[in-house]
Amino acid sequence: MTYDFDSIICRKGSGCFKHDGMKSVYGRESLLPLWVADMEFAVAPQIIEAMQKRLDHHVFGYNFRFPEYYEAVADWAASQYGYRPELDWILDSPGVMPAVSLAVSVFTEPGDGILIQTPVYEPFFKAARDQARTLLTNPLKLVDGRYEIDFEDFEAKLKQARVFILCSPHNPVGRLWSPEELRKMGTLCKQHGVLVISDEIHADLVYNGAKALSIASLEDFADFTICCFSTAKSFNLAGLSTAAVIVKNPRLRLKLQVALRNLHLFMGNSFGISAVIAAYREAQDWLEAALKYLDDNRRFLQDAFASELPQLKFIHPEATYLAWVDFRELGLDDAQIRDFLIEKAGIAMVPGTNFGTDGSGFQRLNFACPRSILEEAVQRLKTGLREL
C-alpha cells in the first residue's frame, strides 16, 4: 500500500499542543512548529479503521483488555526488541513518563540518587527533583560528531544511585546504543545493585535496517529492569495515552502493579487499546514506509546543513526523528539563539538547555513532517543567518 507523507494537514484548532500551544510558549503562532515530538503525518489507515470500528460501538465504559492486547504487545517486543515477555509481565500505564515517574516514587525514597545521562529528555529531571530525590548526571561526551558514554563517570555516579533512568534510543542526541554499550551499562548496574528504568519509546524509529535491542534482552538484566514503550512516537498515537510496562521480576512487578491500581492508572483508553492492537498487528508496512520517509528527511537535512548552513552542525541521529543541532559557532548565548530562531528565522525548536546544562548552544529539531516544511525551514535559517 502507498502512503502519503507529503500532504500538509492543518492541525490548528484541534487542541494540538504543537500548534495551538505555540503562542503560549514562543509568543507567536506563525512559527514553523519543529518542536514537540509528534509527527505531522496522518495515522495509518489500519489504525483509523480499528478506531472507527470501536467508535461505531457507541459505548465507551470502563475497559477490560483481552489477551489479544497483551499478545500483540509481547509479539511486538519479540520481533523488535530482542526478547519475548510473558503476558503477566506486562503492566498498563497511560504513558511512558507516568510509569517512569511512578517507578521512581515506588522504588526510591526522598534523597535517594537518580542517575540520568545528559543532555536528556526534560521530564527525567522532574522525575527526580519533583519527588525530592537526588539528581545525578552522567554527561555524554561529543566525540567527532557522535555522543559517547563516559563509563568512568557512569560507574562513579552509580555508586551513589538507587535508580538509573536509561533513554534508549536517546532523546535528544539520537544515539542507538550498541549491544556492547547496553551490556556494559547493565553489568555495572548489576554490580552496584542499581535498578534500571528504561524509556524505550523511540525504539521503533531506527534507521538502516537496525533494531533497537532492549537492555532487558541481554544477559539477566531483565531481572532488575523496568522497560517502558508505546505506540506514541512510532505510530503517532501520543494522544491516546496507552503504554506498556514490562517487569519480569515478580517482586518489582507486584509493587508497581499495586501503585498503578491504587492510582487507577491501569484502566486505559478505549481507542488506545484498539489502536495498539491494530498498530502492532496490521500497520507494520505503514511504519516501514514512514521510516523510509523519515530517513530521507534525515539525509536531506544532513546534506542541507553541510552545503547551505555550514555555520550550524547537524548531529546525525541513528534513531528517533529528532535532530540535535549545534549553534555554538554563531557565538551567541542560549537566549540569543532562541531569539534568532523566533525573530529572524521564524522557527520553533526546543532549546538545548531544556535537556540540561550540557545542551547549552544546541537546539532540537523534529523532522517528522512533510519535506516541504523542512525545505522551508532551511530557507528560513539561511535568510536569518544572512540578517544575523
KANOR-V428194 format. One record per residue. RES is the residue in three letters. PHI is phi in degrees with one decimal (none if undefined). D_FIRST is the distance of its C-alpha to the first C-alpha in whole Angstrom. Layout:
# KANOR-V428194
((RES,PHI,D_FIRST) (RES,PHI,D_FIRST))
This chain:
# KANOR-V428194
((MET,none,0) (THR,-96.4,4) (TYR,-119.4,7) (ASP,-101.8,10) (PHE,-110.9,13) (ASP,-93.2,15) (SER,-68.6,17) (ILE,-94.2,20) (ILE,-99.9,20) (CYS,-72.3,24) (ARG,-105.6,25) (LYS,-64.7,29) (GLY,84.7,30) (SER,-96.9,28) (GLY,76.6,30) (CYS,-87.3,28) (PHE,-61.7,30) (LYS,-60.0,29) (HIS,-103.6,30) (ASP,-74.8,32) (GLY,-96.5,34) (MET,-65.3,34) (LYS,-63.8,38) (SER,-68.2,39) (VAL,-96.9,39) (TYR,-109.8,39) (GLY,85.9,41) (ARG,-158.4,39) (GLU,-102.5,35) (SER,-90.1,35) (LEU,-80.2,33) (LEU,-71.4,30) (PRO,-85.9,29) (LEU,-113.7,28) (TRP,-111.8,30) (VAL,-56.0,29) (ALA,-85.3,26) (ASP,-131.1,23) (MET,-91.2,20) (GLU,-91.0,20) (PHE,-95.4,16) (ALA,-65.5,15) (VAL,-66.0,14) (ALA,-53.9,11) (PRO,-59.9,10) (GLN,-62.6,11) (ILE,-73.8,14) (ILE,-58.6,15) (GLU,-62.2,15) (ALA,-65.6,17) (MET,-68.8,19) (GLN,-65.6,20) (LYS,-61.3,21) (ARG,-67.0,23) (LEU,-62.2,25) (ASP,-66.0,25) (HIS,-71.0,28) (HIS,75.1,30) (VAL,-129.4,32) (PHE,-133.0,31) (GLY,-88.5,34) (TYR,-64.3,35) (ASN,-99.8,32) (PHE,-128.0,32) (ARG,-87.8,30) (PHE,-71.1,29) (PRO,-52.8,29) (GLU,-55.3,25) (TYR,-64.0,25) (TYR,-67.2,27) (GLU,-64.4,25) (ALA,-64.0,22) (VAL,-63.6,24) (ALA,-64.7,26) (ASP,-63.2,23) (TRP,-67.2,21) (ALA,-60.3,24) (ALA,-65.6,25) (SER,-80.9,22) (GLN,-110.1,22) (TYR,-114.5,25) (GLY,91.2,27) (TYR,-153.3,29) (ARG,-112.2,29) (PRO,-72.3,31) (GLU,-66.9,33) (LEU,-62.2,32) (ASP,-79.9,35) (TRP,-79.5,35) (ILE,-90.1,32) (LEU,-107.4,33) (ASP,-114.4,32) (SER,-142.4,32) (PRO,-72.6,31) (GLY,-176.7,30) (VAL,-67.8,31) (MET,-66.6,34) (PRO,-56.3,35) (ALA,-68.6,35) (VAL,-61.8,37) (SER,-64.5,39) (LEU,-65.7,40) (ALA,-63.0,41) (VAL,-59.9,43) (SER,-63.9,45) (VAL,-73.9,45) (PHE,-104.2,46) (THR,-136.0,48) (GLU,-119.8,51) (PRO,-51.2,52) (GLY,94.7,53) (ASP,-65.0,51) (GLY,-81.7,49) (ILE,-118.3,45) (LEU,-98.2,44) (ILE,-133.2,41) (GLN,-110.7,40) (THR,-97.9,40) (PRO,-69.7,39) (VAL,-151.9,36) (TYR,-46.2,35) (GLU,-54.1,37) (PRO,-59.5,37) (PHE,-61.4,38) (PHE,-61.6,42) (LYS,-65.9,42) (ALA,-58.7,41) (ALA,-89.4,45) (ARG,-65.2,47) (ASP,-71.0,46) (GLN,-112.1,47) (ALA,61.1,50) (ARG,-91.3,49) (THR,-89.9,50) (LEU,-82.5,47) (LEU,-116.8,47) (THR,-120.9,45) (ASN,-114.2,44) (PRO,-62.4,43) (LEU,-74.0,41) (LYS,-107.0,42) (LEU,-87.6,40) (VAL,-123.2,41) (ASP,53.0,40) (GLY,80.1,37) (ARG,-140.0,36) (TYR,-82.6,37) (GLU,-129.4,39) (ILE,-89.9,41) (ASP,-85.6,44) (PHE,-71.3,45) (GLU,-65.7,49) (ASP,-67.6,49) (PHE,-56.5,46) (GLU,-68.2,48) (ALA,-61.5,51) (LYS,-73.4,49) (LEU,-58.0,48) (LYS,-64.0,52) (GLN,-106.5,52) (ALA,-108.7,49) (ARG,-102.3,48) (VAL,-137.0,44) (PHE,-115.6,42) (ILE,-95.4,38) (LEU,-96.9,36) (CYS,-107.4,33) (SER,-142.8,30) (PRO,-64.0,28) (HIS,-90.4,31) (ASN,-109.8,31) (PRO,-108.6,32) (VAL,-82.8,32) (GLY,77.2,29) (ARG,-75.8,31) (LEU,-97.5,29) (TRP,-65.7,32) (SER,-74.5,33) (PRO,-55.8,34) (GLU,-67.5,37) (GLU,-66.1,37) (LEU,-62.4,36) (ARG,-64.9,38) (LYS,-68.8,41) (MET,-62.6,41) (GLY,-63.6,40) (THR,-63.0,44) (LEU,-67.3,45) (CYS,-62.5,44) (LYS,-63.3,46) (GLN,-61.0,49) (HIS,-102.3,50) (GLY,63.9,49) (VAL,-103.2,46) (LEU,-73.4,43) (VAL,-104.7,40) (ILE,-110.0,37) (SER,-107.5,34) (ASP,-86.5,31) (GLU,-116.9,28) (ILE,-66.0,26) (HIS,-97.4,24) (ALA,-68.0,24) (ASP,-86.2,20) (LEU,-101.6,20) (VAL,-126.6,21) (TYR,-104.7,21) (ASN,61.2,21) (GLY,74.0,20) (ALA,-79.0,23) (LYS,-123.0,23) (ALA,-93.4,25) (LEU,-61.9,28) (SER,-76.4,30) (ILE,-60.9,34) (ALA,-72.5,34) (SER,-84.1,32) (LEU,-106.1,35) (GLU,48.4,39) (ASP,-112.5,40) (PHE,-66.2,39) (ALA,-60.9,37) (ASP,-68.4,41) (PHE,-131.0,41) (THR,-127.5,38) (ILE,-113.8,36) (CYS,-104.7,32) (CYS,-127.4,30) (PHE,-149.7,27) (SER,-163.2,24) (THR,-90.3,21) (ALA,-58.5,22) (LYS,-86.2,21) (SER,-68.4,18) (PHE,-113.8,16) (ASN,59.4,19) (LEU,-121.9,20) (ALA,-58.8,24) (GLY,-72.8,25) (LEU,-97.1,25) (SER,48.1,28) (THR,-140.4,27) (ALA,-139.3,27) (ALA,-110.7,28) (VAL,-123.5,32) (ILE,-105.2,32) (VAL,-133.5,36) (LYS,-74.5,37) (ASN,-64.3,41) (PRO,-64.2,42) (ARG,-67.2,45) (LEU,-65.7,43) (ARG,-63.0,40) (LEU,-62.4,43) (LYS,-63.4,44) (LEU,-71.9,41) (GLN,-62.7,40) (VAL,-61.2,43) (ALA,-65.7,43) (LEU,-61.6,39) (ARG,-73.2,41) (ASN,-63.0,44) (LEU,-92.3,42) (HIS,55.9,40) (LEU,-98.8,37) (PHE,-97.3,35) (MET,-66.7,34) (GLY,89.9,31) (ASN,-97.5,28) (SER,-53.7,27) (PHE,-77.7,24) (GLY,-62.6,24) (ILE,-62.9,24) (SER,-63.8,21) (ALA,-66.9,19) (VAL,-62.5,20) (ILE,-60.4,19) (ALA,-64.6,16) (ALA,-61.2,15) (TYR,-76.4,17) (ARG,-95.3,16) (GLU,-127.5,12) (ALA,-113.4,11) (GLN,-65.3,11) (ASP,-66.7,8) (TRP,-63.2,8) (LEU,-62.0,12) (GLU,-62.5,11) (ALA,-66.7,9) (ALA,-63.3,12) (LEU,-63.5,15) (LYS,-62.4,14) (TYR,-66.1,14) (LEU,-63.5,17) (ASP,-63.8,19) (ASP,-64.2,19) (ASN,-61.3,21) (ARG,-59.3,23) (ARG,-68.7,24) (PHE,-59.5,24) (LEU,-65.6,27) (GLN,-58.1,28) (ASP,-68.4,29) (ALA,-65.1,30) (PHE,-65.9,32) (ALA,-67.0,34) (SER,-93.5,35) (GLU,-113.7,35) (LEU,-132.7,36) (PRO,-64.6,38) (GLN,-71.0,41) (LEU,-107.0,38) (LYS,-112.5,36) (PHE,-95.8,33) (ILE,-80.1,33) (HIS,-65.0,30) (PRO,-79.7,27) (GLU,-85.6,26) (ALA,-157.1,24) (THR,73.7,24) (TYR,-111.3,23) (LEU,-119.0,26) (ALA,-104.7,28) (TRP,-103.5,32) (VAL,-111.7,34) (ASP,-95.6,38) (PHE,-102.6,40) (ARG,-65.7,43) (GLU,-66.2,44) (LEU,-72.6,45) (GLY,73.2,48) (LEU,-103.1,47) (ASP,-82.0,47) (ASP,-65.1,45) (ALA,-64.3,46) (GLN,-69.8,46) (ILE,-62.8,42) (ARG,-61.0,41) (ASP,-64.2,43) (PHE,-58.4,42) (LEU,-65.1,38) (ILE,-76.1,39) (GLU,-83.5,42) (LYS,-96.9,41) (ALA,-100.4,37) (GLY,67.4,36) (ILE,-129.2,34) (ALA,-100.6,33) (MET,-116.8,33) (VAL,-97.5,34) (PRO,-58.3,38) (GLY,-60.3,38) (THR,-67.8,41) (ASN,-63.6,39) (PHE,-102.0,38) (GLY,112.2,42) (THR,-62.7,45) (ASP,-68.5,43) (GLY,-91.0,40) (SER,-59.3,43) (GLY,91.8,42) (PHE,-117.4,38) (GLN,-140.6,36) (ARG,-100.3,32) (LEU,-118.2,29) (ASN,-92.6,26) (PHE,-104.4,23) (ALA,-87.5,20) (CYS,-154.6,20) (PRO,-56.6,19) (ARG,-56.4,20) (SER,-60.6,23) (ILE,-68.8,24) (LEU,-68.2,25) (GLU,-60.8,26) (GLU,-64.3,29) (ALA,-62.2,30) (VAL,-62.4,31) (GLN,-64.2,33) (ARG,-64.9,34) (LEU,-64.4,35) (LYS,-61.4,37) (THR,-62.9,39) (GLY,-61.9,40) (LEU,-67.9,41) (ARG,-63.8,43) (GLU,-67.5,45) (LEU,-65.3,46))
